[in-house]
Amino acid sequence: MRTCRVLGYAAVLFGLLSPALARANQPRDWMLGIGKPGTVVNLDIIFGAVQAGVEHRIPVYGNANRLTLRASAIAAIPFGGMQLDADLRVVIATVGGSVGVTDVWRNQTFASDQSLTRKERRFREAAGEFDQNVYAWVEPRVQLAVPFNDYVVLNSVTTFRYTGARSRSFDNLIGVVHDGNYLRSDFQLFFKHKAIGAFAPMAQMLNFPLAGERHTQLNYGFAFVSRAGFVRRNDVLLFTLLYHPGEGLGGYDNKSVYGFATIRGPVSFTLAYRSVIDL
């Protein structure tokens, strides 16, 4: 049912999008640029969540370098949270970090003898077997954005999250059960065009502890981003999809656990719309 709803919402979005695109006068790939200095408000409608944030961009030694300060809050079906971010971009490299608090109000934590599979999580969800888990977290990160030309950009983001979540809890952000303090690396090769937006094949590496061992899981998929055109300027439509093939392409086989419990496959996705308001 969740998959059908996702496809239905996507069809509605793109149906609304088609007449609006003709009116928009901003390049479809504008969001891949560095962004102008100043303060903006980001309003996000994400499948299953809403998010809002304030972002302030400060130029440092010219327009190629930028300090970005951000505060945001999210409310999703299984969790909510608040966070503060700071990122310093120097030409193509960005170093930053975040601190935040997450309240998982539909938390699933598993005993050492319990199954972690999506099927088990579906049964527990239907039976109301969940509790609340509130914890703080800290995340340093490094990003590299390498433009090869006007049409191709390589983007990579590596983060390490120190989290106070209970061990053997399902993590809604990365779609796995782990014991905390995980490493995540995302690699995207964007092919962009001003009239279309940008499409990127994508690979993700997750390294996380579970049952006294660290495991490395590899996921593959794609990302698409474009101007939505619902307003005249500064809005974004994003869709990403990741699939975990198991150990077939290397890495830890987490095929029965990874992803949303309501989807009967090792898949996770993001469907989001953002409106950026200049202050």
Backbone bond lengths (Angstrom), bond angles and torsions (degrees), N, CA, C in turn:
res aa  C-N    CA-C-N  psi(-1)  N-CA   C-N-CA  omega(-1)  CA-C   N-CA-C  phi
1 M - - - 1.456 - - 1.520 111.19 -
2 R 1.344 117.44 -41.08 1.458 119.80 179.98 1.529 110.45 -61.08
3 T 1.337 117.61 -41.74 1.455 120.46 179.51 1.521 111.17 -61.37
4 C 1.335 117.18 -42.12 1.462 120.42 179.22 1.519 110.94 -63.06
5 R 1.331 116.73 -41.11 1.455 119.63 179.18 1.523 110.69 -64.47
6 V 1.348 116.65 -41.36 1.464 119.91 179.20 1.526 110.33 -59.43
7 L 1.333 116.57 -47.69 1.457 120.10 -179.50 1.522 110.76 -63.84
8 G 1.323 116.11 -36.83 1.459 119.47 178.48 1.504 112.09 -65.23
9 Y 1.324 116.81 -45.23 1.457 120.55 178.48 1.525 110.60 -63.70
10 A 1.328 116.83 -40.86 1.464 120.05 179.47 1.525 110.52 -62.55
11 A 1.329 116.94 -40.68 1.460 120.26 178.92 1.522 111.24 -64.10
12 V 1.333 116.28 -41.36 1.467 119.91 178.19 1.518 110.49 -63.64
13 L 1.347 116.56 -44.80 1.469 120.20 -179.91 1.525 111.34 -59.01
14 F 1.315 116.01 -48.44 1.458 118.73 -177.72 1.527 111.36 -71.20
15 G 1.347 117.50 -28.12 1.450 119.43 174.72 1.517 111.68 -66.46
16 L 1.326 116.57 -41.87 1.456 120.82 176.03 1.517 111.02 -68.76
17 L 1.328 115.25 -31.65 1.463 120.85 -174.59 1.526 112.57 -69.35
18 S 1.321 118.29 -37.06 1.456 121.21 -169.66 1.524 113.90 -58.67
19 P 1.359 121.30 -44.66 1.455 117.37 177.30 1.505 112.96 -74.20
20 A 1.329 117.70 -26.56 1.456 120.53 -176.84 1.518 111.97 -72.75
21 L 1.320 117.91 -29.58 1.453 120.66 -176.90 1.526 111.77 -61.25
22 A 1.315 115.98 -33.27 1.455 118.87 -178.44 1.529 111.89 -67.93
23 R 1.362 116.57 -24.44 1.449 120.13 -178.25 1.523 112.49 -86.54
24 A 1.324 116.74 -24.57 1.465 119.46 -173.38 1.521 109.95 -68.61
25 N 1.339 116.12 141.25 1.461 119.91 -178.03 1.514 111.64 -120.30
26 Q 1.311 117.75 20.07 1.459 122.63 -179.12 1.529 108.60 -114.74
27 P 1.339 118.99 142.57 1.465 120.23 178.74 1.527 111.61 -54.62
28 R 1.311 116.61 140.79 1.470 121.12 -177.99 1.528 112.68 -68.70
29 D 1.342 116.92 -19.83 1.466 119.96 -177.93 1.525 112.16 -103.40
30 W 1.329 118.58 21.44 1.468 121.75 -173.25 1.528 112.21 -62.01
31 M 1.327 117.73 -30.67 1.468 121.23 -174.34 1.531 112.96 -71.46
32 L 1.335 118.62 -10.69 1.460 120.85 178.00 1.523 112.32 -86.03
33 G 1.325 117.68 -3.59 1.462 120.99 176.76 1.522 111.43 -81.98
34 I 1.327 115.61 177.89 1.456 120.63 -176.21 1.524 112.24 -74.18
35 G 1.322 118.18 -23.64 1.456 120.75 -179.41 1.522 111.65 85.57
36 K 1.329 116.27 144.95 1.457 119.67 -177.23 1.520 110.92 -82.13
37 P 1.346 118.34 154.73 1.470 121.04 178.38 1.527 110.87 -62.83
38 G 1.336 115.08 158.72 1.456 120.07 178.12 1.518 111.50 127.98
39 T 1.318 114.95 -169.16 1.457 122.06 -177.35 1.520 109.77 -116.08
40 V 1.329 116.54 134.62 1.462 121.95 178.90 1.518 109.76 -133.65
41 V 1.321 114.59 158.04 1.458 122.19 171.08 1.523 107.87 -110.46
42 N 1.327 117.08 128.43 1.460 122.78 177.18 1.527 109.28 -103.47
43 L 1.321 116.65 121.99 1.461 122.29 177.05 1.524 108.28 -115.42
44 D 1.334 116.83 119.93 1.461 121.79 -173.28 1.519 111.22 -118.45
45 I 1.329 115.61 134.06 1.462 122.45 167.09 1.520 106.23 -112.00
46 I 1.316 116.02 111.38 1.458 122.87 -176.74 1.523 107.64 -112.95
47 F 1.326 117.32 145.83 1.463 118.67 178.28 1.532 108.90 -57.60
48 G 1.337 116.22 112.96 1.455 121.24 -179.25 1.506 114.73 88.60
49 A 1.351 118.77 6.47 1.465 119.59 -176.37 1.518 110.80 -161.22
50 V 1.329 115.49 162.71 1.465 123.01 168.56 1.522 107.09 -130.39
51 Q 1.339 115.99 150.54 1.460 120.87 -176.68 1.529 108.95 -147.34
52 A 1.324 115.58 146.26 1.458 120.90 177.03 1.520 108.55 -141.74
53 G 1.346 115.80 146.39 1.454 119.63 -179.22 1.514 111.85 -157.12
54 V 1.325 115.17 157.87 1.461 122.52 174.66 1.524 107.77 -115.48
55 E 1.340 116.28 133.15 1.468 121.98 -175.15 1.524 109.58 -129.65
56 H 1.335 115.44 132.09 1.463 120.63 178.72 1.524 108.87 -122.13
57 R 1.342 116.77 123.72 1.463 122.14 -177.11 1.524 109.23 -110.35
58 I 1.327 115.15 128.57 1.458 121.66 -176.16 1.526 108.46 -121.19
59 P 1.344 118.87 121.08 1.475 120.06 176.81 1.526 110.84 -68.59
60 V 1.337 115.45 141.64 1.472 121.65 179.84 1.522 108.05 -127.84
61 Y 1.326 117.65 112.90 1.473 122.18 -179.92 1.521 111.96 52.91
62 G 1.334 116.25 51.82 1.457 120.42 177.40 1.518 112.01 101.77
63 N 1.348 114.91 173.44 1.462 120.23 -174.03 1.520 113.95 -76.22
64 A 1.346 118.37 -14.20 1.471 120.12 -178.51 1.522 112.17 -76.58
65 N 1.335 117.41 -17.47 1.459 121.83 -177.86 1.537 108.68 -117.00
66 R 1.319 116.27 144.84 1.450 118.60 -172.35 1.526 111.35 -152.24
67 L 1.331 116.80 134.50 1.464 122.69 170.08 1.517 107.59 -103.94
68 T 1.326 116.38 124.55 1.459 121.56 -179.21 1.522 109.53 -118.57
69 L 1.323 115.63 125.70 1.461 123.17 176.50 1.518 108.23 -113.36
70 R 1.336 115.99 137.75 1.455 118.97 -172.28 1.531 110.40 -145.92
71 A 1.335 115.86 143.91 1.468 122.49 171.42 1.525 107.47 -132.60
72 S 1.327 117.67 134.17 1.463 119.89 -176.25 1.523 110.84 -149.36
73 A 1.328 114.39 162.74 1.468 121.74 176.80 1.516 108.15 -141.21
74 I 1.336 116.46 146.58 1.458 122.18 -178.88 1.522 109.13 -132.69
75 A 1.327 116.02 143.34 1.462 122.52 172.13 1.521 107.38 -128.56
76 A 1.332 116.31 115.89 1.465 122.54 -179.02 1.529 108.91 -120.22
77 I 1.321 116.26 171.92 1.466 119.93 -179.15 1.527 111.63 -59.34
78 P 1.366 119.47 -46.05 1.474 117.49 -178.26 1.524 115.15 -94.97
79 F 1.348 119.16 -11.75 1.463 119.38 -174.02 1.522 111.25 -158.02
80 G 1.329 115.26 167.62 1.457 122.25 172.54 1.511 108.32 -141.26
81 G 1.327 115.94 167.63 1.460 117.40 -179.28 1.509 112.56 -175.46
82 M 1.333 115.02 165.82 1.460 123.32 175.17 1.520 108.07 -133.88
83 Q 1.349 117.12 149.33 1.454 119.73 179.29 1.520 111.25 -153.50
84 L 1.350 114.31 157.51 1.454 123.74 174.56 1.522 107.70 -120.68
85 D 1.351 117.03 136.61 1.461 122.04 -177.59 1.523 110.04 -128.43
86 A 1.324 115.18 148.54 1.463 122.27 171.37 1.517 107.71 -140.82
87 D 1.353 116.67 129.83 1.459 121.60 -178.60 1.522 109.34 -136.60
88 L 1.321 116.00 131.79 1.460 121.92 176.08 1.516 108.01 -112.80
89 R 1.331 115.51 116.39 1.463 121.51 178.61 1.522 109.33 -101.05
90 V 1.345 116.12 128.43 1.464 122.68 175.48 1.523 106.85 -121.84
91 V 1.327 116.16 102.18 1.462 124.70 -177.47 1.538 110.42 58.77
92 I 1.337 119.53 -93.78 1.466 120.54 -177.12 1.535 112.79 -112.28
93 A 1.329 117.63 -5.05 1.463 121.12 -177.76 1.525 110.21 -110.70
94 T 1.324 116.18 140.55 1.461 122.21 179.00 1.520 108.98 -128.74
95 V 1.327 115.58 130.84 1.462 122.32 174.74 1.518 107.43 -119.03
96 G 1.318 116.41 132.17 1.454 118.57 -177.40 1.512 112.53 -159.19
97 G 1.314 114.12 -171.90 1.446 119.60 179.92 1.514 111.28 -166.71
98 S 1.334 115.75 164.39 1.458 122.49 -179.52 1.520 109.36 -140.42
99 V 1.328 115.05 151.10 1.459 122.44 168.13 1.511 107.15 -129.88
100 G 1.316 116.69 147.55 1.451 118.17 -177.74 1.505 112.99 -165.66
101 V 1.330 114.33 173.93 1.459 123.20 175.92 1.521 107.61 -128.81
102 T 1.327 116.56 133.25 1.463 122.42 178.96 1.518 109.60 -120.60
103 D 1.316 115.70 135.93 1.466 122.83 175.81 1.525 107.74 -118.25
104 V 1.334 116.10 104.52 1.469 121.11 178.94 1.521 107.11 -92.42
105 W 1.320 116.51 104.94 1.463 118.82 -176.13 1.515 112.83 -91.89
106 R 1.320 117.30 -3.95 1.480 121.25 170.26 1.533 107.21 -126.47
107 N 1.326 115.19 62.23 1.465 121.89 -174.29 1.524 111.17 -85.51
108 Q 1.351 115.00 140.59 1.460 120.95 173.04 1.523 108.76 -122.30
109 T 1.329 115.64 115.40 1.458 123.20 175.12 1.527 108.24 -114.10
110 F 1.329 116.94 139.32 1.455 121.77 -170.97 1.521 111.28 -115.49
111 A 1.322 116.62 138.35 1.461 121.66 172.47 1.528 109.13 -71.58
112 S 1.331 115.23 164.50 1.468 119.75 -175.15 1.528 112.96 -63.62
113 D 1.336 118.15 -22.09 1.462 120.70 -178.92 1.524 112.59 -101.72
114 Q 1.337 117.89 8.23 1.450 120.84 -178.72 1.528 111.89 -96.43
115 S 1.330 115.65 148.32 1.457 121.67 176.11 1.527 109.72 -70.72
116 L 1.349 116.45 144.50 1.464 122.10 -178.90 1.524 112.45 -105.45
117 T 1.309 118.25 4.97 1.455 122.14 -168.58 1.531 112.63 -68.66
118 R 1.330 115.65 162.43 1.469 120.56 174.92 1.522 110.85 -59.12
119 K 1.329 117.21 -38.69 1.456 120.68 179.33 1.520 110.79 -60.20
120 E 1.326 116.89 -45.39 1.467 120.62 178.36 1.521 110.72 -63.71
121 R 1.330 117.26 -38.84 1.464 119.77 179.46 1.527 111.02 -66.75
122 R 1.336 118.17 -35.63 1.465 120.95 176.07 1.517 111.14 -62.72
123 F 1.339 116.70 -44.24 1.465 120.67 179.15 1.522 110.63 -61.65
124 R 1.327 116.31 -44.22 1.471 120.19 -178.76 1.519 111.10 -67.11
125 E 1.317 117.23 -38.20 1.463 120.63 178.29 1.528 110.48 -63.74
126 A 1.350 116.47 -44.98 1.465 120.48 -179.42 1.523 111.56 -64.29
127 A 1.327 116.25 -32.67 1.467 120.42 -179.67 1.522 112.87 -85.49
128 G 1.334 117.17 -2.65 1.460 120.34 -178.78 1.518 113.64 73.82
129 E 1.334 116.58 24.82 1.463 120.49 -177.88 1.527 109.76 -89.58
130 F 1.314 116.40 75.06 1.461 121.70 174.99 1.523 108.14 -146.20
131 D 1.321 115.53 163.05 1.452 120.99 179.90 1.528 108.72 -136.42
132 Q 1.335 116.68 -162.57 1.463 121.50 -178.21 1.522 109.53 -113.04
133 N 1.325 116.63 142.19 1.460 121.87 -179.91 1.527 107.66 -138.76
134 V 1.339 116.91 111.05 1.459 122.52 179.74 1.523 108.50 -110.17
135 Y 1.333 116.75 129.78 1.457 119.14 -177.35 1.522 110.42 -154.76
136 A 1.319 115.59 158.08 1.466 122.70 174.39 1.518 109.19 -99.35
137 W 1.331 115.80 160.15 1.456 120.60 179.10 1.520 110.10 -150.28
138 V 1.345 114.77 157.84 1.457 123.16 177.49 1.520 107.45 -133.72
139 E 1.356 116.75 140.09 1.467 119.53 -175.42 1.524 111.49 -142.62
140 P 1.332 119.54 106.58 1.467 120.80 166.81 1.527 109.97 -81.75
141 R 1.351 116.98 154.73 1.468 119.91 -178.70 1.518 111.15 -153.85
142 V 1.322 114.28 158.11 1.462 123.14 176.62 1.522 107.53 -133.82
143 Q 1.325 116.14 133.09 1.457 121.37 179.10 1.519 109.86 -126.68
144 L 1.328 115.94 142.87 1.456 122.28 177.14 1.521 108.12 -130.50
145 A 1.342 117.15 122.57 1.459 122.46 177.51 1.527 108.27 -119.96
146 V 1.326 116.43 109.88 1.469 122.21 -173.87 1.524 109.22 -112.18
147 P 1.349 119.14 106.93 1.469 120.97 175.95 1.529 110.78 -83.76
148 F 1.334 116.70 118.08 1.457 120.13 177.16 1.523 111.20 -78.40
149 N 1.326 116.25 -36.59 1.468 122.60 176.03 1.526 106.93 -161.88
150 D 1.329 117.28 -162.89 1.460 120.63 -178.53 1.520 113.47 -70.23
151 Y 1.336 117.82 -10.79 1.459 120.46 -172.44 1.528 114.67 -120.53
152 V 1.318 119.15 -10.95 1.466 121.59 -175.37 1.527 109.66 -131.46
153 V 1.339 115.45 127.34 1.465 121.69 178.70 1.521 108.58 -134.37
154 L 1.327 116.79 129.53 1.460 122.04 172.90 1.519 108.21 -96.13
155 N 1.324 116.66 126.06 1.459 121.71 -179.95 1.528 109.39 -124.10
156 S 1.322 116.49 130.53 1.470 120.12 176.28 1.524 108.81 -136.14
157 V 1.328 115.93 138.72 1.459 122.41 178.84 1.526 107.99 -132.72
158 T 1.321 116.58 126.35 1.461 121.72 177.32 1.523 108.63 -122.10
159 T 1.328 116.30 127.57 1.454 121.90 -179.51 1.524 109.71 -128.34
160 F 1.328 114.91 153.80 1.467 120.32 171.34 1.511 106.98 -130.39
161 R 1.324 117.19 116.42 1.461 121.08 -175.28 1.524 111.13 -104.44
162 Y 1.340 114.73 121.53 1.460 122.06 171.22 1.523 107.10 -92.40
163 T 1.315 117.64 115.01 1.451 120.80 -172.93 1.521 111.97 -124.81
164 G 1.326 114.98 145.22 1.455 120.84 177.82 1.510 113.48 -93.69
165 A 1.325 118.15 14.51 1.464 121.33 179.60 1.523 110.69 -64.61
166 R 1.326 116.56 153.23 1.457 120.36 178.24 1.528 110.52 -66.09
167 S 1.321 116.02 146.05 1.463 121.13 178.80 1.523 110.61 -62.11
168 R 1.324 115.48 149.74 1.462 124.16 178.26 1.530 111.44 59.51
169 S 1.345 115.28 40.41 1.461 121.52 174.39 1.523 109.64 -108.31
170 F 1.338 115.91 148.00 1.460 120.12 177.02 1.518 109.29 -74.26
171 D 1.338 116.41 131.37 1.456 123.05 -179.78 1.533 108.74 -101.46
172 N 1.331 116.63 112.63 1.463 120.89 -177.06 1.523 112.74 -67.43
173 L 1.331 118.65 -23.56 1.456 120.88 -176.61 1.517 112.73 -76.17
174 I 1.329 117.48 -38.38 1.461 119.81 -177.55 1.531 113.15 -113.93
175 G 1.331 117.91 -3.18 1.453 121.29 170.77 1.511 116.20 74.97
176 V 1.345 118.28 25.77 1.459 120.95 178.62 1.533 109.51 -135.30
177 V 1.321 115.61 164.43 1.465 122.04 171.16 1.525 107.32 -96.96
178 H 1.335 117.33 130.39 1.461 119.50 -177.53 1.525 110.08 -150.76
179 D 1.336 115.45 175.06 1.464 121.95 -179.00 1.523 112.96 -101.51
180 G 1.356 117.51 10.67 1.463 120.52 174.81 1.521 113.55 106.05
181 N 1.366 114.52 166.53 1.472 123.24 173.64 1.529 112.18 55.99
182 Y 1.322 116.08 68.40 1.466 120.59 -174.65 1.516 111.64 -105.82
183 L 1.331 114.69 155.83 1.465 124.30 174.15 1.520 108.56 -105.50
184 R 1.342 115.76 137.04 1.463 121.06 179.15 1.512 109.39 -135.41
185 S 1.340 117.48 130.51 1.468 122.48 176.11 1.524 108.55 -128.77
186 D 1.335 115.77 127.94 1.458 122.45 177.40 1.524 109.05 -116.40
187 F 1.340 116.48 134.56 1.460 122.69 179.29 1.532 108.50 -126.14
188 Q 1.340 116.26 125.55 1.452 121.73 -178.47 1.530 109.40 -132.86
189 L 1.315 116.96 132.30 1.460 121.83 174.94 1.527 107.37 -110.10
190 F 1.343 115.64 99.46 1.460 121.13 -174.78 1.521 111.47 -84.18
191 F 1.331 115.24 128.90 1.450 122.46 168.05 1.525 105.81 -106.78
192 K 1.340 116.53 115.23 1.456 119.20 -169.75 1.523 111.64 -121.96
193 H 1.338 113.91 156.46 1.453 121.01 178.36 1.521 107.83 -150.55
194 K 1.321 117.05 137.39 1.456 121.19 -175.30 1.522 113.06 -61.62
195 A 1.332 117.63 -27.20 1.461 120.76 -177.51 1.517 113.41 -91.63
196 I 1.349 117.86 -9.25 1.465 120.86 -174.50 1.524 112.01 -121.50
197 G 1.312 117.64 -48.38 1.454 122.97 -171.85 1.513 108.86 127.68
198 A 1.328 117.02 -138.47 1.461 120.11 -178.49 1.519 110.51 -146.36
199 F 1.336 114.60 139.80 1.470 122.33 175.88 1.517 108.02 -123.51
200 A 1.336 116.37 138.55 1.461 119.75 -177.46 1.521 111.21 -139.43
201 P 1.339 118.73 124.39 1.461 118.84 161.39 1.521 107.94 -64.14
202 M 1.318 116.84 147.26 1.463 121.01 -168.21 1.525 110.41 -139.62
203 A 1.312 116.26 141.52 1.471 122.28 173.90 1.520 107.80 -130.93
204 Q 1.310 115.59 145.28 1.468 121.22 -179.36 1.520 109.95 -134.40
205 M 1.333 115.41 137.22 1.455 121.37 174.57 1.523 109.04 -117.06
206 L 1.325 117.06 128.55 1.457 123.09 174.52 1.523 108.54 -116.62
207 N 1.322 116.26 132.12 1.464 120.68 174.52 1.519 106.79 -125.64
208 F 1.335 116.86 119.48 1.465 120.36 -172.56 1.525 110.81 -146.76
209 P 1.336 116.49 153.03 1.460 119.74 178.37 1.527 111.35 -88.77
210 L 1.326 116.21 144.38 1.452 122.23 174.67 1.525 108.38 -157.49
211 A 1.326 115.75 125.90 1.463 122.08 177.19 1.526 111.99 56.42
212 G 1.324 116.58 41.85 1.462 120.83 175.14 1.515 115.27 81.92
213 E 1.328 118.44 2.67 1.461 121.79 178.22 1.518 110.10 -127.92
214 R 1.341 115.95 154.33 1.462 120.28 172.87 1.520 108.56 -100.79
215 H 1.329 115.51 136.72 1.456 122.18 -177.69 1.525 109.59 -120.78
216 T 1.336 116.18 145.88 1.458 121.87 176.08 1.515 108.77 -114.09
217 Q 1.325 115.50 116.93 1.463 122.36 -178.90 1.516 109.33 -110.23
218 L 1.344 116.68 137.75 1.456 122.56 179.39 1.526 109.89 -113.80
219 N 1.338 115.91 131.67 1.461 122.47 177.52 1.526 108.94 -124.18
220 Y 1.337 115.93 152.71 1.458 120.73 -177.50 1.522 109.54 -137.28
221 G 1.330 115.80 150.04 1.452 118.80 178.77 1.513 111.69 177.77
222 F 1.327 115.78 -144.16 1.459 120.36 -177.99 1.521 109.70 -152.70
223 A 1.331 115.38 164.25 1.458 122.86 175.01 1.522 108.39 -133.25
224 F 1.324 115.86 143.06 1.462 121.83 173.52 1.515 108.56 -132.04
225 V 1.329 116.97 132.10 1.458 121.75 -179.97 1.516 108.60 -138.25
226 S 1.342 115.45 141.63 1.457 119.35 -178.27 1.524 109.57 -159.33
227 R 1.330 115.49 167.84 1.453 120.89 167.91 1.525 107.68 -67.71
228 A 1.336 116.99 132.06 1.459 119.22 175.92 1.521 111.35 -80.21
229 G 1.326 117.23 -40.08 1.448 120.11 177.90 1.514 114.88 86.37
230 F 1.340 118.55 9.91 1.459 120.74 176.73 1.527 111.27 -68.21
231 V 1.327 116.49 -30.31 1.460 122.58 173.73 1.515 107.40 -122.56
232 R 1.347 116.44 170.25 1.458 119.32 -172.42 1.524 112.70 -66.20
233 R 1.335 117.85 -36.85 1.462 120.45 -176.28 1.528 110.13 -142.99
234 N 1.348 113.63 158.28 1.465 121.83 164.82 1.525 114.31 63.46
235 D 1.320 118.17 44.34 1.459 118.56 167.28 1.526 109.06 -125.94
236 V 1.329 115.33 158.88 1.467 121.92 -170.48 1.520 109.19 -137.81
237 L 1.317 116.28 137.30 1.458 122.74 170.31 1.519 107.78 -116.14
238 L 1.338 116.79 126.64 1.468 121.98 -175.77 1.514 110.49 -128.31
239 F 1.331 115.11 134.62 1.464 120.53 171.29 1.523 108.65 -135.93
240 T 1.317 116.80 127.57 1.464 121.39 174.26 1.526 108.87 -129.16
241 L 1.312 115.53 148.43 1.458 120.96 176.55 1.526 108.79 -140.60
242 L 1.327 115.96 132.73 1.459 122.21 177.93 1.523 110.11 -126.13
243 Y 1.327 115.47 138.84 1.466 122.99 179.99 1.525 108.58 -125.75
244 H 1.340 115.69 135.63 1.469 120.58 178.06 1.533 108.97 -103.44
245 P 1.341 118.03 112.24 1.465 120.78 -175.27 1.523 113.89 -83.01
246 G 1.324 118.99 4.86 1.460 120.44 -174.09 1.509 110.18 81.82
247 E 1.314 116.35 -148.54 1.459 119.64 -177.24 1.537 112.15 -88.12
248 G 1.330 117.21 4.27 1.457 120.56 -176.31 1.519 113.48 -60.58
249 L 1.341 117.25 -36.48 1.464 121.35 178.37 1.528 111.14 -109.47
250 G 1.289 116.80 26.33 1.456 120.93 177.47 1.516 112.20 96.28
251 G 1.315 115.36 154.13 1.457 119.45 176.23 1.518 113.30 94.83
252 Y 1.320 114.78 -179.49 1.459 124.67 -177.71 1.529 110.52 -71.87
253 D 1.315 116.91 137.11 1.461 121.81 179.11 1.529 109.07 -86.13
254 N 1.335 115.97 102.71 1.460 122.20 -179.62 1.531 110.15 -120.28
255 K 1.324 115.75 30.88 1.457 122.13 -168.86 1.523 113.28 -64.69
256 S 1.315 118.50 -32.01 1.467 120.91 -177.88 1.524 112.58 -83.85
257 V 1.337 117.04 -9.63 1.466 121.36 -174.71 1.526 111.83 -108.72
258 Y 1.330 118.14 -40.35 1.456 122.60 -168.67 1.522 112.84 -64.72
259 G 1.324 116.34 139.96 1.456 121.99 169.75 1.508 114.46 100.79
260 F 1.347 114.38 -176.69 1.452 121.31 -179.56 1.526 109.83 -68.68
261 A 1.330 116.13 136.70 1.464 120.14 -178.46 1.523 111.78 -65.70
262 T 1.335 117.64 -29.78 1.460 120.56 -176.73 1.520 113.23 -78.33
263 I 1.334 117.71 -10.32 1.461 121.23 175.37 1.527 108.32 -101.76
264 R 1.294 117.21 127.44 1.466 120.89 -174.35 1.529 110.52 -85.92
265 G 1.313 115.21 57.80 1.450 121.41 178.55 1.519 109.78 -174.27
266 P 1.337 117.27 159.19 1.475 121.62 -177.22 1.528 112.06 -78.19
267 V 1.342 115.99 68.63 1.458 122.42 -172.40 1.524 109.44 -131.63
268 S 1.329 115.94 142.17 1.460 121.31 168.24 1.524 108.16 -135.35
269 F 1.318 116.57 153.78 1.467 120.13 -177.80 1.522 109.81 -149.33
270 T 1.333 114.95 162.42 1.458 122.94 172.72 1.514 108.33 -132.75
271 L 1.321 116.32 129.84 1.462 122.66 172.77 1.516 106.51 -126.27
272 A 1.326 117.46 116.11 1.459 119.82 -171.07 1.529 111.09 -144.04
273 Y 1.336 114.37 148.68 1.453 122.48 173.78 1.532 107.71 -124.64
274 R 1.319 117.00 133.18 1.468 121.99 179.94 1.525 110.39 -125.90
275 S 1.317 115.35 134.51 1.457 121.77 170.66 1.522 107.60 -113.52
276 V 1.338 115.78 127.02 1.467 122.00 -178.18 1.521 108.15 -107.23
277 I 1.334 116.40 119.11 1.460 122.29 -175.65 1.518 109.03 -110.08
278 D 1.313 117.55 119.66 1.461 122.67 177.12 1.527 110.08 -74.09
279 L 1.327 116.20 134.50 1.467 121.19 174.98 1.525 110.43 -101.42
